Every structure is written in C-alpha cells, then in structure tokens.
Amino acid sequence: MKPTDADEDLPRLVQRKLHYSIAGLRETWKSEPSFRQWTALVAASDLAALALMDGAALALVLVLGFLLLAAELGNTAIEAVTDKASPDHHPLAAKAKDAASAMVFVTFVALATAWLALLLA
Ligand SMILES: Nc1ncnc2c1ncn2[C@@H]1O[C@H](COP(=O)(O)OP(=O)(O)OP(=O)(O)O)[C@@H](O)[C@H]1O
C-alpha cells in the first residue's frame, strides 16, 4: 500500500517531495522551450539586479523572477492536464490554457514594473 504523508517522518517526506519537484523541473526544462526562454530572461534579470541593486530592491527582483518561473511551471501543468482531458478543441480547454498563459504574462508584467519603478526611482 502507498504510504500517506502522515505515515512518514518529516525528513523522508521532504526528500520524497523534493524528488518529485526536481523531476518536474527536469521534465519541464527538457520539454518546454518557453520554460528555457523564461529561465534565460530571469537569469539575465537576476544578474543585472545583482550588479545594480542591493537590499529590498534586489530581493524584489529576485523574488519576482522566481514567481515568473513558478507561473510558467503552473502553465505547463495546466497545459498538460488540459491536453489529457480535452485533446479535441473545446471552449473550456481554450479558457484554461488562455488563463494559464495570462498568469505567466501578469507575473512578467510584475517583474517589468518592478524594474521600471526601480530604475526610475
Ligand atoms: N484543446 C484545445 N481547445 C481549444 N483551444 C485550444 C486547445 N489547445 C490549445 N488551444 C488554444 O491554443 C492556444 C495555445 O495552446 P498551446 O497548447 O499550443 O500552448 P503553447 O502555445 O504551446 O503555450 P506555451 O508556449 O506556453 O507552451 C491556447 O491558449 C488556446 O487558446
């Protein structure tokens, strides 16, 4: 029988969850060009922020970069489930995928807004 979270001690539970998360990162990196592109953009943003900023401004840019990548991972998950549930064209599938795409866009706008505000300040 598959162990439940409650059956496991904390270090083992963390290790198992970490294993799934790393598998998700590796698979998304391999299969999704857009994840690789966003990662390159976030890496450039992080390097520029490390060179130009410190303190709260630096933290804001780094955190928004992580959020952008998290949104792209969520977008990938929603696309995969949608393709499995609705291989044929359907308005609800379009709604799910368009909203997931908008989630990534909104986090990108947040990062761009932070950069703009910090550069103009
Ligand atoms: N099964 C479907 N039913 C209806 N519309 C769909 C369906 N699959 C995709 N679409 C439409 O096509 C758009 C692009 O979907 P697709 O799965 O090609 O994403 P993508 O362009 O590969 O995204 P990403 O670059 O983030 O991986 C969706 O946002 C949606 O509007």
The ligand as a MOL file (V3000), in Angstrom:
LIG
                    3D

  0  0  0     0  0            999 V3000
M  V30 BEGIN CTAB
M  V30 COUNTS 31 33 0 0 0
M  V30 BEGIN ATOM
M  V30 1 N -7.8740 21.6860 -26.8200 0
M  V30 2 C -7.9790 22.9900 -27.1010 0
M  V30 3 N -9.2150 23.5480 -27.2340 0
M  V30 4 C -9.3540 24.8600 -27.5100 0
M  V30 5 N -8.3340 25.7270 -27.6780 0
M  V30 6 C -7.0840 25.2420 -27.5630 0
M  V30 7 C -6.8350 23.8620 -27.2710 0
M  V30 8 N -5.4930 23.6780 -27.2180 0
M  V30 9 C -4.9400 24.8860 -27.4430 0
M  V30 10 N -5.8780 25.8210 -27.6550 0
M  V30 11 C -5.6450 27.2800 -27.9260 0
M  V30 12 O -4.3320 27.4500 -28.4160 0
M  V30 13 C -3.5740 28.2660 -27.5250 0
M  V30 14 C -2.1400 27.7390 -27.4750 0
M  V30 15 O -2.1530 26.4570 -26.9170 0
M  V30 16 P -0.8660 25.5230 -26.8760 0
M  V30 17 O -1.1730 24.2660 -26.1800 0
M  V30 18 O -0.3090 25.4420 -28.2700 0
M  V30 19 O 0.0930 26.3950 -25.9730 0
M  V30 20 P 1.5580 26.8880 -26.3530 0
M  V30 21 O 1.4710 27.9310 -27.3850 0
M  V30 22 O 2.3510 25.6490 -26.5990 0
M  V30 23 O 1.9630 27.5580 -24.9580 0
M  V30 24 P 3.4120 27.5760 -24.3150 0
M  V30 25 O 4.2800 28.2960 -25.3020 0
M  V30 26 O 3.1950 28.3230 -23.0120 0
M  V30 27 O 3.8020 26.1370 -24.0690 0
M  V30 28 C -4.3000 28.1740 -26.1780 0
M  V30 29 O -4.0110 29.2970 -25.3390 0
M  V30 30 C -5.7420 28.1000 -26.6260 0
M  V30 31 O -6.2510 29.3850 -26.9570 0
M  V30 END ATOM
M  V30 BEGIN BOND
M  V30 1 1 1 2
M  V30 2 1 2 3
M  V30 3 2 2 7
M  V30 4 2 3 4
M  V30 5 1 4 5
M  V30 6 2 5 6
M  V30 7 1 6 7
M  V30 8 1 6 10
M  V30 9 1 7 8
M  V30 10 2 8 9
M  V30 11 1 9 10
M  V30 12 1 10 11
M  V30 13 1 11 12
M  V30 14 1 11 30
M  V30 15 1 12 13
M  V30 16 1 13 14
M  V30 17 1 13 28
M  V30 18 1 14 15
M  V30 19 1 15 16
M  V30 20 2 16 17
M  V30 21 1 16 18
M  V30 22 1 16 19
M  V30 23 1 19 20
M  V30 24 2 20 21
M  V30 25 1 20 22
M  V30 26 1 20 23
M  V30 27 1 23 24
M  V30 28 2 24 25
M  V30 29 1 24 26
M  V30 30 1 24 27
M  V30 31 1 28 29
M  V30 32 1 28 30
M  V30 33 1 30 31
M  V30 END BOND
M  V30 END CTAB
M  END
